[in-house]
Amino acid sequence: MAKVTVGQREQMRERLSRDFYDSGISIRKQIGNDCLLLDTPDGDVYFFYHTSSMNVDGLKRAERDMMRTRTVSNIFYKDGQTFFVPLTEAQLRRKFGRSLGNLEYQDAKAIVSLREKEKFALAIQVGNRDLAYYQPDTTATGGRLSEGLVLFDMQVPQKNYNHVPENRPGYHHIMEQHGTDFVDFARSANRRRLDGRLVFRPVKNNRYVAILSSIPTINVQTQQVENFLEQTGTTLADWGGNPEDIEPYINPQ
C-alpha cells in the first residue's frame, strides 16, 4: 500500500490553510504532524487531518483527552488506499453474491472498507455518519477528480440473505445474521463538495465533537449549474426545474 508522501501531506495542509483563511478561520498552532489548533468564530477546534492509518491508539488517547473540555474534528486523505478504501472486485463479487443481495451492483460498488481511524471518528460522532475528506487532484494522472474538500454520508450497510433458499444447509444460522450491520464497512452516499465558507457543525449528542461543513456560496452553485447546462446543451426545465436535481451530475461520486 502506497503511503501519503510528505509533499502530499503538505499539499493537503496548504489547501486547508487557504480554505480556512477564506472562511475567517485562523491557524493558531501546528501540533505534531497532523493536528491544527484553529481559532474559529465559535471557539477553538483541534482539527486532525489524517494522512496515515497508523498510530490509532495514539489518536484515540489524544482525542479522548481533548474531548473532556475541548472540541475536536477530523478529516481524512481520500486516495483509496490510506482512507476511503473501496472493495476489490473479488471482495465485491463475493459480498454482493453472499450478503449484499438487497443492493444493486452499482450501490454495492459505493461500499468502502473503513480504517480504524475512520471508525473511531464515526464512533465519537454518536450517530452522525458524515465524514470529511480531502480529495487530491487526479486529473494529471488521467483521473476525473479535482482537488477539494468533500463530505460523505457514510451509511451503514446491512447484511441481507433473502436470496438464500430455506433448504440450504445452515439456513437458520445464516438468517441469524440477516439485518445486522457491517461494522467494518460503509456505503458512501450524498457526496457534497465543501465549496462555500467552512464552518464546524457540532454533533448533536457530543458537544465536544464537530464536523467540518460549509455554507454554500449561491453564486458558485449558480455558476456550476449554468456551466453544466451549457456543456450538456440542456435547459433547467429538462432536469425538472430544480437545480438541486443536477447536483449529483455536476459532482458525481
C-alpha positions in Angstrom: 0.0 0.0 0.0 1.5 3.4 -1.1 1.9 5.9 1.7 0.9 9.5 1.6 4.2 11.4 1.0 5.4 14.4 3.0 4.7 16.5 -0.1 1.2 15.3 -0.4 0.5 15.9 3.2 1.8 19.5 2.8 -0.4 20.0 -0.2 -3.4 18.9 1.9 -2.4 21.3 4.7 -1.9 24.2 2.2 -5.4 23.6 0.8 -6.9 23.5 4.2 -5.0 26.7 5.2 -6.3 28.6 2.2 -9.9 27.5 2.7 -9.7 28.3 6.4 -8.3 31.7 5.7 -11.0 32.4 3.1 -13.6 31.4 5.8 -12.3 33.6 8.6 -10.7 30.7 10.5 -7.1 31.2 11.6 -4.5 28.6 12.5 -3.1 29.3 15.9 -0.7 26.4 16.2 0.5 23.3 14.5 0.5 20.3 16.8 2.6 17.4 15.7 2.4 16.3 12.0 -1.4 16.1 11.7 -3.2 18.5 14.0 -4.1 22.1 13.8 -5.4 24.3 16.6 -7.9 26.5 14.9 -9.4 29.8 16.1 -13.0 29.8 14.7 -15.9 32.2 15.3 -17.4 29.6 17.7 -14.2 28.9 19.7 -11.1 26.7 19.4 -11.1 23.5 17.4 -8.4 20.8 17.5 -8.5 19.7 13.8 -6.9 16.4 12.9 -6.0 15.9 9.3 -5.2 12.3 8.8 -2.7 11.1 6.1 -1.7 7.9 7.8 -3.7 4.9 9.1 -1.1 4.1 11.7 -0.9 5.1 15.4 -4.6 4.5 16.0 -4.1 4.1 19.8 -2.3 7.4 20.0 -5.1 9.2 18.2 -7.7 7.7 20.4 -5.9 8.8 23.6 -5.3 12.3 22.3 -8.8 12.9 21.1 -10.4 11.4 24.2 -8.3 13.5 26.5 -9.2 16.7 24.5 -12.9 15.9 24.3 -13.2 16.3 28.0 -13.0 20.1 27.7 -12.1 20.9 24.0 -13.7 20.5 20.6 -12.1 18.1 18.1 -12.8 17.4 14.4 -11.4 15.0 11.8 -10.7 15.0 8.1 -9.1 12.2 6.0 -6.9 11.9 2.9 -9.0 10.3 0.2 -6.7 8.4 -2.0 -8.5 5.0 -2.0 -5.5 3.4 -0.3 -4.9 5.1 3.1 -8.6 6.0 3.6 -11.9 5.7 1.7 -10.7 2.3 0.5 -13.1 0.6 -2.0 -13.8 -3.1 -2.1 -11.7 -5.0 -4.6 -13.6 -6.6 -7.4 -13.1 -10.0 -5.8 -14.5 -8.8 -2.4 -17.3 -7.0 -4.2 -18.3 -10.1 -6.2 -18.1 -12.3 -3.1 -20.1 -10.0 -0.8 -22.5 -8.9 -3.5 -23.4 -12.6 -4.1 -23.5 -13.6 -0.5 -24.5 -10.9 1.9 -25.4 -7.7 -0.1 -28.3 -9.2 -2.0 -30.5 -6.2 -1.2 -28.3 -3.8 -3.1 -27.9 -3.1 -6.8 -24.4 -3.8 -8.1 -23.7 0.0 -8.6 -24.8 0.7 -5.0 -22.6 -2.1 -3.7 -19.7 -0.5 -5.5 -20.1 2.5 -3.3 -19.1 0.4 -0.2 -15.7 1.2 1.3 -13.7 -0.7 3.9 -13.3 1.6 6.9 -9.9 2.1 8.5 -9.7 2.2 12.3 -9.4 6.0 12.4 -12.4 6.4 10.3 -14.4 4.0 12.5 -13.2 5.9 15.6 -14.3 9.3 14.1 -17.7 7.8 13.4 -17.9 6.4 16.9 -17.3 9.7 18.7 -19.8 11.4 16.5 -22.5 9.3 18.2 -24.9 8.5 15.4 -23.8 11.2 12.9 -22.4 9.4 9.8 -20.8 12.3 8.0 -17.1 12.2 7.3 -15.0 14.9 5.7 -12.2 14.0 3.2 -9.5 15.9 1.4 -9.7 14.9 -2.3 -6.3 15.2 -4.1 -6.3 16.2 -7.7 -6.3 13.1 -10.0 -6.7 14.8 -13.4 -3.0 15.0 -14.0 -2.8 11.2 -13.9 -5.9 10.5 -16.1 -8.5 10.7 -13.3 -11.6 13.0 -13.2 -11.5 14.4 -9.7 -10.2 17.8 -8.9 -8.7 18.9 -5.6 -11.1 19.9 -2.9 -12.8 19.1 0.4 -15.8 16.7 0.3 -18.3 15.4 2.8 -19.8 11.9 2.6 -22.7 10.3 4.4 -21.1 7.0 5.4 -24.2 4.9 5.6 -24.2 1.5 7.4 -24.7 -1.4 5.1 -26.7 -4.3 6.4 -26.4 -8.0 5.7 -29.1 -9.4 3.6 -29.7 -13.0 3.0 -33.2 -13.0 1.4 -31.8 -14.8 -1.6 -30.7 -17.8 0.4 -33.0 -20.8 -0.1 -34.6 -22.4 3.0 -33.3 -25.8 2.1 -29.7 -24.6 2.2 -27.6 -26.3 4.9 -27.1 -23.9 7.9 -30.0 -21.7 6.7 -31.2 -20.8 10.2 -27.7 -19.9 11.3 -27.2 -17.7 8.3 -30.5 -15.9 8.9 -29.5 -15.0 12.4 -27.1 -12.5 10.7 -29.8 -11.1 8.4 -30.3 -7.4 9.0 -27.2 -6.9 11.2 -24.7 -4.2 10.4 -21.4 -4.5 8.5 -19.4 -2.7 11.2 -16.2 -2.6 9.1 -17.8 -1.1 6.0 -19.8 1.9 5.0 -21.7 2.9 1.9 -20.6 6.3 0.7 -23.6 8.5 -0.3 -24.7 12.1 -0.7 -21.3 13.4 -1.7 -21.1 17.2 -1.1 -18.2 19.4 -2.1 -17.3 22.0 0.6 -17.0 24.9 -1.8 -18.5 27.6 0.4 -17.5 29.2 3.7 -16.1 26.5 6.0 -17.8 26.0 9.4 -17.7 23.5 12.1 -21.0 21.9 12.9 -21.3 20.4 16.4 -22.5 16.9 16.8 -25.9 16.7 18.4 -25.0 14.1 21.1 -21.4 15.1 21.8 -20.8 18.9 22.2 -17.0 18.4 22.0 -17.0 16.8 18.5 -17.7 18.9 15.4 -17.9 18.0 11.7 -16.3 20.2 9.0 -19.1 21.5 6.8 -19.7 24.6 4.7 -22.3 27.3 4.0 -22.8 27.2 0.2 -22.0 30.3 -1.8 -25.0 30.8 -4.0 -23.0 32.4 -6.8 -20.7 29.4 -7.0 -23.6 27.0 -7.2 -25.4 29.0 -9.8 -22.3 29.2 -12.0 -21.8 25.4 -11.7 -25.4 24.8 -12.8 -25.1 27.3 -15.7 -21.8 25.7 -16.9 -23.4 22.2 -16.7 -26.4 23.3 -18.8 -24.2 24.9 -21.4 -21.9 21.9 -21.6 -24.8 19.4 -22.0 -26.9 21.7 -24.3 -29.9 21.3 -22.0 -32.1 23.7 -20.0 -33.1 23.7 -16.4 -36.6 22.5 -17.4 -35.1 19.4 -18.9 -34.0 18.4 -15.4 -37.3 19.1 -13.7 -36.7 22.7 -13.0 -34.9 22.1 -9.7 -31.1 23.0 -9.6 -30.6 20.5 -6.7 -31.5 17.6 -9.1 -28.5 18.5 -11.2 -26.0 18.4 -8.3 -25.2 14.6 -8.5 -24.3 15.1 -12.2 -22.1 18.1 -11.5 -20.2 16.4 -8.7 -20.6 12.7 -9.2 -19.1 10.3 -6.6 
